Amino acid sequence: MKYWRTPLDIDKLKIPRGELHIIKERCKGCGFCVEYCPKGVLQLSTEFNSKGYHPPEVVKPEECVNCDLCEMLCPDFAIYCVRVEEDEKEVSK
């Protein structure tokens, strides 16, 4: 995360991370999640779901800060975010 000034406790600051899950068959391709993501994690894919819409896809998973904005804005409940602890992330690599 980029700050306009450096916090005094930058060494103690822990930035949350999230893992996005998209239910492609529920999506109607409105693009709200793509448009309002503060980190630009999502983009609309070129593939179609069974309804004929373009669901979003994750392009920068390491940038997700688990803000849940995409989850709150989705009118079809087609996307959700799960918080990932740093320890779990390092173990899975």
matplotlib code that plots the C-alpha trace (Angstrom):
import matplotlib.pyplot as plt

x = [0.0, 1.3, 1.1, 1.2, 3.4, 5.3, 3.6, 5.8, 4.9, 5.4, 7.5, 4.6, 1.9, 0.3, -1.6, -4.5, -4.6, -7.6, -8.4, -11.2, -13.7, -16.0, -19.1, -19.2, -22.6, -24.3, -22.6, -24.5, -21.4, -22.4, -18.8, -19.4, -16.7, -14.2, -15.0, -14.9, -12.0, -9.5, -6.5, -7.5, -7.5, -10.3, -11.0, -13.8, -12.8, -13.2, -15.0, -18.8, -20.8, -23.9, -26.1, -23.8, -22.2, -18.5, -17.7, -14.8, -11.4, -8.6, -5.6, -3.6, -4.4, -1.4, -2.8, -6.1, -6.4, -9.6, -11.7, -14.8, -16.0, -16.6, -18.7, -20.8, -21.4, -22.3, -26.1, -26.0, -23.8, -21.4, -18.1, -16.7, -13.4, -11.8, -9.0, -5.7, -3.3, 0.4, 1.6, -0.9, 0.2, 3.9, 3.2, 1.2, 4.0]
y = [0.0, 3.4, 6.2, 9.9, 10.1, 7.4, 6.3, 6.2, 2.6, 1.3, -1.6, -2.8, -2.2, -5.4, -5.0, -7.5, -9.8, -11.4, -14.2, -13.6, -16.3, -15.7, -17.7, -17.3, -18.8, -16.2, -13.2, -11.0, -9.0, -5.6, -4.7, -3.0, -5.0, -4.2, -0.5, 0.1, -2.1, 0.3, -1.8, -2.9, -6.6, -7.5, -7.2, -8.6, -11.8, -12.7, -16.0, -16.3, -18.0, -20.1, -17.0, -15.3, -12.7, -11.9, -12.7, -10.9, -12.6, -11.9, -10.4, -9.2, -11.5, -10.3, -6.8, -7.7, -6.0, -7.7, -4.5, -6.5, -3.6, -6.0, -8.3, -5.4, -4.0, -7.2, -7.3, -11.1, -12.2, -13.7, -12.7, -13.0, -12.4, -14.5, -13.1, -14.8, -14.7, -14.1, -17.3, -19.4, -17.7, -18.4, -22.1, -22.6, -21.3]
z = [0.0, -0.9, 1.7, 1.1, 4.2, 6.0, 9.3, 12.4, 13.1, 9.5, 10.8, 13.0, 10.4, 9.0, 5.8, 5.5, 2.5, 0.9, -1.5, -3.9, -4.9, -7.9, -8.6, -12.4, -13.0, -10.7, -12.3, -14.8, -15.8, -14.4, -13.7, -10.4, -8.7, -11.4, -11.5, -7.8, -6.7, -5.1, -6.0, -9.5, -8.6, -11.0, -14.7, -16.9, -18.6, -22.3, -21.5, -21.1, -18.4, -19.2, -19.2, -21.8, -19.5, -19.0, -15.3, -13.6, -13.2, -10.7, -12.4, -9.4, -6.4, -4.4, -4.3, -2.6, 0.8, 1.9, 1.9, 0.9, -1.4, -4.3, -2.0, -0.8, -4.3, -6.1, -6.7, -7.4, -4.4, -7.0, -5.4, -1.9, -0.2, 2.5, 4.7, 4.4, 7.2, 6.3, 8.0, 5.9, 2.8, 3.3, 4.1, 0.9, -1.3]

ax = plt.figure().add_subplot(projection="3d")
ax.plot(x, y, z, "-o")
ax.set_aspect("equal")
plt.show()
